[in-house]
Amino acid sequence: MSFILVTGGTGTLGRPTVARLRAADHQVRVLSRKPGADRVVGDLTTGAGLAAAVEGADVIMHLATSQSRRDVRQTRNLLAAASPGQRLVLMSIAGIDRIPLAYYRYKLEAERLVAESGLPYTILRATQFHNLVDRILSAQRFLPAILAPAVTLQPIAVEDVAARLAELVEQAPVHGRAPDIGGPERRSVTDLAHLWKQARATRRPIVPLRLPGKTFRAYADGAATVDGPAYGRITFADYLG
């Protein structure tokens, strides 16, 4: 049994991860700006309370994300508060070194900070979550058609990612990246949109969309998918069901 501090423990990935860790009899504490049961108060952005929050933790699992430049500041503050020998598990995104998005540059910088911290660490990259695909399609609810970029994705369920994170806690740090993980299927966004359309009972047509630029080309070249066998078991259709 380990004492694990989880950042982002109340988020989309954090909730199933905390549940999985507790089911494995780990002592888990969630970093939060608001007090509550099994929480410790601290602010990643300002650094307030972090030293006390990480004290005594065997593993720091960094799942929090701001999807902005703040990711770098928050990671730097967390590392500054950590003590030598504490293990760190960092959640990241597949393809961030191949897809030229600003947010991905910040995630890469966070990875670099962890790698240079001197702490024993493991970085896990995963493909896009099912709920992200769902949100992107749902955000188009006021459009007359469903726009589907002509790219292939390999979405994964947060429950499957949580299972892998729990496995990594039981293993020695790799001092680098663990193998990237993705969902059980590589599907075009058009296919995913058809599944979503059926599940949401909408009659709007689906319009495949091609866009100019390096970002779209990277997605079209498969940069958001992973090599090797799929880790996840839950398909997008399962998620929708």
C-alpha positions, 0 to 999 in steps of 0.5 A: 500500500502506498500513500498517493497524492493525486492532482486533478483528482476531482476531474474527468480522469481523476475520479475513476483513477482515485476510485481505482487506487482506493480499490487497490487499498492505496491511501489516496489524498486529492489536492484541491483548492477547496477543502473536503473529505480526503482532500488536502488544500493547495493551489498549483498555480500559486504554489500555496499549500503544496509543500504540506500537501506532498509531505509524506506522499510516496507517489505524486500523480499529476493529472491536473491540466489547465489546457493552457500555459498554466500547465507549465507553471503548475508542474514547476510549482509541484516539482518545487514542492516535492522531496527527493525520492518521491515518485511522480507519475505524469499524465500526458497526451499521445502525439504532442511532439507531432501535432503543432498545437500551442497547448501541446507545446505546454504539455511537452514543456511539462514533460521536460520539467519532470524529466529534468527534475531529478525525481524518479518518474513515469510519463504516460501518454494516452489518446483522446478520451471518449468524452472529448469526442462526445463534447466536440460533436455535442458542441455543434448542436446548433449547426444544421450539419455535423462537421467531421474532420477527415482524420482517424482517431483512437479514442480511449475511455477514462476508465481504461486510462485509470486502470493503466495509471493504477498499474504504473503505481505498482511498478518501478518508475521507468525514468521516461515514458511508459508505452503510449496507450490508445483505445481498442479501435482506430476509427475515422471521425466520420465513423465516430460521428455516425455512432454518435448520431445514432446514439443521440437520435439526431437526423442532421447530416454528417459532412466530412471536413478537410482543413489546410495547415500543419495541424490537420495534416498531422492528425490526418497522418495518424499522429493522434493514434499510437503504435502497437496493440491497443490497451483500452477495451471500452469502445466509443459505442460502449461509451455512448451506450 
